[in-house]
Amino acid sequence: MGARALAPGDVREDIGRQEWEMVLDVLIEIGDVHPVSVDFWELLAEAARQMMLDRSCRWCEWRAWEVQHGTVRATLSLVRAE
């Protein structure tokens, strides 16, 4: 999910134009950065399912599972062999 800097007014405009996929992407980005509930992810998964966005639906279901069961996230990077 690509990050884009948005103000609340931008999101309201997306809602006004019924740009539901863009709104969903913003909510996913918020959930990826801030702690949110299992219910939040389940609602987003249902919204994605209704919009037939399979990849977003699977991501939201996975994130709900992570919130419910706990996870450890690590960022891996390669270093030079020398």
C-alpha positions in Angstrom: 0.0 0.0 0.0 1.6 3.2 -1.1 1.7 6.0 1.4 0.3 9.4 0.4 0.1 12.4 2.7 -3.6 13.2 3.3 -5.4 15.8 5.3 -8.8 15.0 6.8 -10.4 17.2 4.0 -8.8 15.0 1.3 -10.4 11.9 2.9 -13.8 13.7 3.1 -13.5 14.6 -0.6 -12.8 10.9 -1.5 -15.9 9.9 0.5 -17.9 12.7 -1.2 -16.8 11.4 -4.6 -17.5 7.8 -3.5 -13.9 6.8 -4.0 -14.4 3.8 -1.6 -11.2 2.0 -2.6 -9.1 5.0 -1.9 -10.8 5.5 1.5 -10.2 1.8 2.3 -6.5 2.2 1.4 -6.3 5.1 3.8 -7.9 3.2 6.6 -5.6 0.2 6.0 -2.6 2.6 6.2 -3.9 4.0 9.5 -4.3 0.5 10.9 -0.8 -0.5 9.7 0.7 2.5 11.7 -1.5 2.7 14.8 -2.8 0.0 17.1 -6.4 -0.9 16.1 -8.8 -3.6 17.2 -9.7 -6.9 15.6 -13.2 -5.4 14.9 -11.5 -2.6 12.8 -9.7 -5.1 10.6 -12.8 -7.4 10.3 -14.9 -4.4 9.2 -12.3 -3.4 6.6 -12.1 -7.0 5.4 -15.9 -7.1 4.9 -15.8 -3.7 3.1 -13.0 -5.1 0.8 -15.0 -8.3 0.2 -18.1 -6.3 -0.8 -15.9 -4.3 -3.2 -14.4 -7.6 -4.5 -10.9 -6.5 -3.6 -9.5 -9.9 -2.8 -5.9 -8.8 -2.0 -7.1 -6.1 0.4 -9.6 -8.5 2.0 -6.9 -11.1 2.6 -4.5 -8.4 4.0 -7.2 -7.2 6.4 -8.1 -10.8 7.5 -4.4 -11.4 8.1 -4.0 -8.2 10.2 -7.1 -9.2 12.2 -5.5 -12.6 12.9 -2.3 -10.8 14.0 -4.1 -8.5 16.4 -6.0 -11.4 17.9 -3.0 -13.8 18.2 -0.1 -11.4 18.5 2.9 -11.2 16.3 6.5 -10.1 16.2 7.5 -8.0 13.3 11.1 -7.6 12.2 12.7 -5.6 9.4 15.4 -7.6 7.6 18.2 -6.0 5.5 21.1 -7.4 3.6 24.6 -6.3 4.4 27.7 -6.4 2.2 29.8 -9.6 2.4 33.0 -7.6 3.2 
